[in-house]
Amino acid sequence: MKKLSLRTRVLTGTVAAAAIAGTFGVVSANAAAPAAAPAAVKADAANKNLMQSTHLTVEAATKAARATLEAAEKENQRVSVAVVDRNGNTVVTLRGDGAGPQSYESAVKKAYTAVSWNAPTSELVKRLQNAPTLKDIPGTLFLGGGAPVTAKGAPIAGIGVAGAPSGDLDEKFARAGVAALGR
């Protein structure tokens, strides 16, 4: 029998080891996967470790943002609109024609503030009299123009508007966006 070179023996051994490991890995993965997944779900359900939350779809957020922008345009106002989800993440932003450069960021912050406190930002401005340091919370803006979107009494989104001459107008347009979700 011919003696194999060191290179041939190493190569043959590597291929054999990979084939054996691959076979056992596939068998182990296939055997373990069905049993592990249902047990994990069952344990979470039994222990109440799962939490569900409601979020607007992108389509609903876009519908609300468009309704908001249309309400502002009817009154010849140039605004930006932002819709954020329950966690404060921006879902949709629209910058109306001619809206100022500061309005985009302000709209996002107003929406974030409205959903964070589940209240219109005009109401939150009043709270600053008793707690002036609220305005120091990062990402918030305590000016009129933000409105929360709720489902079953819980906040699920916020709509923020910025760019009109007053916070009252901004908030009026944000409420138009909230109302569009009910149609």
C-alpha positions in Angstrom: 0.0 0.0 0.0 1.3 3.4 -1.0 1.9 5.9 1.9 -0.1 9.1 1.6 1.6 12.5 1.8 1.1 14.6 4.9 -0.9 17.1 2.8 -3.2 14.4 1.5 -3.8 13.0 4.9 -4.6 16.4 6.4 -7.0 17.2 3.6 -8.7 13.9 3.8 -9.1 14.2 7.6 -10.5 17.7 7.3 -13.1 16.6 4.7 -14.1 13.6 6.8 -14.4 15.7 10.0 -16.5 18.3 8.2 -18.9 15.7 6.8 -19.3 14.1 10.2 -19.8 17.4 12.0 -22.3 18.6 9.3 -24.3 15.4 9.7 -24.5 15.6 13.5 -25.2 19.3 13.3 -28.1 18.8 10.9 -29.5 16.0 13.0 -29.2 18.0 16.2 -30.7 21.1 14.7 -33.6 19.2 13.2 -34.3 17.2 16.4 -34.1 20.2 18.7 -35.9 22.9 16.8 -39.5 21.6 17.0 -39.4 20.8 20.7 -37.7 24.1 21.8 -39.9 26.7 20.1 -43.3 25.6 21.4 -41.9 25.2 24.9 -40.5 28.7 24.9 -43.8 30.2 23.7 -45.8 28.2 26.2 -43.6 29.2 29.1 -43.9 32.9 28.2 -47.7 32.7 27.9 -48.0 30.9 31.2 -45.7 33.4 32.9 -47.3 36.4 31.3 -43.9 37.6 30.0 -45.3 38.8 26.7 -46.6 42.3 26.1 -48.6 43.5 23.2 -48.8 47.1 22.0 -50.8 48.8 19.3 -49.1 50.8 16.6 -50.3 52.8 13.6 -49.6 51.3 10.2 -47.5 53.4 7.8 -50.6 53.8 5.7 -52.6 55.2 8.7 -49.7 57.5 9.7 -49.4 58.8 6.1 -53.2 59.4 6.0 -53.0 61.4 9.2 -50.0 63.4 8.0 -51.6 64.2 4.7 -54.9 65.3 6.4 -52.8 67.5 8.7 -50.9 69.1 5.8 -54.1 69.6 3.8 -55.8 71.4 6.8 -52.9 73.7 7.0 -52.8 74.4 3.3 -56.5 75.3 3.3 -55.5 78.2 5.6 -52.4 79.1 3.5 -50.1 77.9 6.3 -46.7 76.5 5.5 -45.9 73.8 8.0 -44.1 70.5 8.6 -45.9 67.5 10.0 -44.4 64.5 11.9 -46.1 61.3 13.1 -44.3 59.2 15.7 -45.1 55.8 17.1 -45.7 54.9 20.7 -42.0 54.7 21.3 -41.3 58.1 19.8 -39.8 56.8 16.6 -40.6 58.8 13.6 -43.0 57.0 11.2 -43.8 59.8 8.7 -42.7 63.4 8.1 -44.0 65.8 5.5 -42.5 69.2 4.9 -45.1 71.4 3.2 -44.1 73.7 0.4 -42.4 76.8 1.8 -42.2 75.5 5.4 -39.3 76.9 7.4 -36.2 74.8 8.0 -36.7 74.8 11.8 -40.3 73.4 11.4 -39.2 69.9 10.6 -37.3 69.2 13.8 -39.9 71.1 15.9 -42.7 69.0 14.5 -40.9 65.8 15.4 -40.3 67.0 19.0 -43.9 68.1 19.4 -45.2 64.7 18.3 -42.7 63.0 20.6 -43.8 65.2 23.5 -47.5 64.6 22.8 -47.2 60.8 22.8 -44.8 60.7 25.8 -47.3 62.4 28.0 -50.5 61.4 26.2 -51.7 65.0 26.1 -51.8 67.9 23.7 -48.7 69.9 24.0 -50.7 73.1 24.7 -51.8 71.5 27.9 -48.3 70.5 28.7 -47.1 74.1 28.4 -49.3 74.9 31.4 -47.4 72.2 33.5 -44.2 74.1 33.1 -45.4 76.7 35.6 -45.3 74.0 38.4 -42.4 72.0 37.0 -40.2 74.2 34.8 -37.5 71.5 34.5 -39.8 69.4 32.3 -38.6 71.4 29.3 -35.1 70.0 29.9 -36.0 66.4 29.0 -34.2 65.6 25.8 -36.2 65.4 22.6 -39.2 67.3 24.0 -40.7 70.6 22.9 -43.3 72.3 25.1 -45.1 74.4 22.6 -48.6 74.1 21.2 -48.8 71.9 18.1 -48.6 68.3 19.2 -51.6 65.9 19.7 -51.6 62.4 20.9 -53.4 59.5 19.0 -55.0 57.0 21.4 -56.6 53.6 21.2 -58.6 52.3 24.1 -57.3 55.2 26.2 -53.6 54.5 25.6 -51.3 56.6 23.5 -50.2 54.9 20.3 -48.8 57.8 18.3 -48.3 61.5 18.3 -48.8 64.1 15.6 -46.7 67.2 15.6 -47.0 70.4 13.5 -44.7 73.3 13.3 -44.5 76.4 11.1 -47.8 78.2 11.6 -47.7 81.6 13.3 -49.0 80.2 16.5 -49.0 77.0 18.5 -52.8 77.1 18.5 -52.9 76.9 14.7 -50.3 74.1 14.7 -52.3 72.1 17.2 -55.6 72.7 15.3 -53.9 71.1 12.2 -52.5 68.2 14.3 -56.1 67.5 15.6 -57.3 67.4 12.0 -54.8 64.6 11.4 -56.0 62.7 14.5 -59.6 63.2 13.3 -58.8 61.7 9.9 -57.9 58.4 11.6 -61.5 58.1 12.8 -62.9 58.3 9.3 
